[in-house]
Amino acid sequence: MAESSSGTTGVATDGDNVRATCGSCRQTTTWVYREKRSMFGMKTSRGWTCTRCGTTQEGKPAAE
């Protein structure tokens, strides 16, 4: 089975949003992609954050 691409390249950038169901709060909410760099720029943490409960995950949540 092939995934359908709806105009996206699959690469998220800081501030991207997606509507998906959160496994923690069990609600369909907006998830925001964030990139945070360390003070010296040596390490970058990337992840999606649920705007309702603050749960974070590395992979993109499944869109509704």
N, C-alpha and C positions, 0 to 999 in steps of 0.2 A: 504494500500500500504506500502510495506517495502522499506526502503532506502537501496540502494546498497552501501556496503562498499568496497572501493577500496584499501584495505590494511591499512587503518588508524583506529585508535582506537577512534577518535573523540575528543581527548584531544590535544589541541595545546600547543606547547612549544615556548619559546621566540625565534624569528627569523624565524618562519614558514612563508612560502609564499603561496599565492593562487591567481590565475588569476580570476578576476570577474569584473562586470560592476559597476561603482561607480554611485550612484544616484545624486551626486552633480555635477561632471564634465561630466557625461554621456559618459565616455570612458571606454573601457575594459583595466584595468590596473592591476598591481601587488599590492596585499595587504599584509602587513607585520604584524605579531602578535608581540606585545610588552608587557612585564611585567615590571612595574616600582614600586620599593619599596620606602616607605618614609624613611627619614633619620634614624629613630629609628626602622624600620622594622615592625611597627605596622600595616601599611596599604599597600596593594598591589593593584595597578590599572592595569587592564588588558584590552586590546582592539586591534582591527584591524585598521590599518592606511593605507589609500590610498597613494601610493607613488607619485601620480601625483598632487593632490590638498591638501593632508594633512587631509582630513576628517577622523574622527575616529568613530568606532561603537563597541559595546560590542559583538554582535553575529557575527559568521563567515559569511562573504559574500558568496552569492550563486556562486559557481564556474561555469565557462563557459565550 
